[in-house]
Amino acid sequence: MPLTHHPLVQEFPEHKDKVHALKTSNNFFHHLMERYESIDKQIYRIESGEEPTSDDYVNRLGKERLQLKDELYQIILTAK
């Protein structure tokens, strides 16, 4: 399986404009998005072999990324 990053605009292409607007106008959203992107990059490095770690740790990171993604999506859906 090829390794890929999971940026929000790729995950939610139909909300690209809203993601950009929220990132620039909502500090809480911006902070969550930065954390999401940081975890996504770390998972990519681990899966590519650049950053060795335990399976347990990468699984916890994956769960945290998913939780952040869900939280960000809820903010996107409720934003006007």
C-alpha positions as a printed Julia matrix, in Angstrom:
80×3 Matrix{Float64}:
   0.0    0.0    0.0
   1.52   3.36  -0.99
   2.2    5.84   1.79
   0.24   9.08   1.65
  -0.36  12.12   3.76
  -3.93  12.96   4.77
  -4.29  16.75   4.64
  -7.75  18.07   5.51
  -8.3   19.59   2.07
  -7.68  16.15   0.59
  -9.9   14.46   3.16
 -12.73  16.99   2.67
 -12.26  18.46  -0.82
 -15.86  19.7   -0.9
 -15.04  21.95   2.09
 -11.72  23.33   0.83
 -12.82  26.98   1.0
 -14.34  26.55   4.45
 -11.17  24.87   5.76
  -9.07  27.78   4.52
 -11.45  30.37   5.97
 -11.57  28.63   9.35
  -7.81  28.19   9.44
  -7.33  31.93   9.05
 -10.2   33.15  11.24
 -10.66  30.59  14.02
  -7.71  30.15  16.41
  -9.12  26.96  17.94
  -9.61  25.38  14.5
  -6.13  26.54  13.47
  -4.59  24.93  16.57
  -6.44  21.63  16.0
  -5.47  21.62  12.35
  -1.8   22.19  13.18
  -1.91  19.28  15.64
  -3.67  17.09  13.04
  -1.05  17.92  10.4
   1.82  17.33  12.83
   0.49  13.89  13.76
  -0.15  13.07  10.1
   3.47  13.9    9.22
   4.75  11.87  12.15
   2.68   8.84  11.12
   4.01   9.18   7.57
   7.62   9.24   8.84
   6.98   6.18  11.0
   5.29   4.24   8.2
   8.08   5.13   5.77
  10.69   3.78   8.19
  12.31   7.17   8.89
  11.2    7.16  12.52
  11.15   3.74  14.16
   8.69   3.19  17.0
   6.35   0.61  18.47
   3.11  -0.5   16.84
   1.27   0.58  19.98
   2.54   4.14  19.65
   1.66   4.48  15.97
  -1.81   3.05  16.7
  -2.32   5.68  19.41
  -1.23   8.39  16.98
  -3.67   7.07  14.4
  -6.52   7.19  16.9
  -5.6   10.73  17.92
  -5.46  11.81  14.25
  -8.91  10.29  13.68
 -10.32  12.02  16.77
  -8.92  15.36  15.6
 -10.29  14.78  12.11
 -13.76  14.13  13.55
 -13.57  17.25  15.7
 -12.37  19.39  12.8
 -15.14  18.0   10.57
 -17.79  18.93  13.14
 -16.44  22.48  13.24
 -16.49  22.62   9.42
 -20.09  21.42   9.31
 -21.32  23.93  11.89
 -19.39  26.91  10.5
 -21.32  29.46   8.49
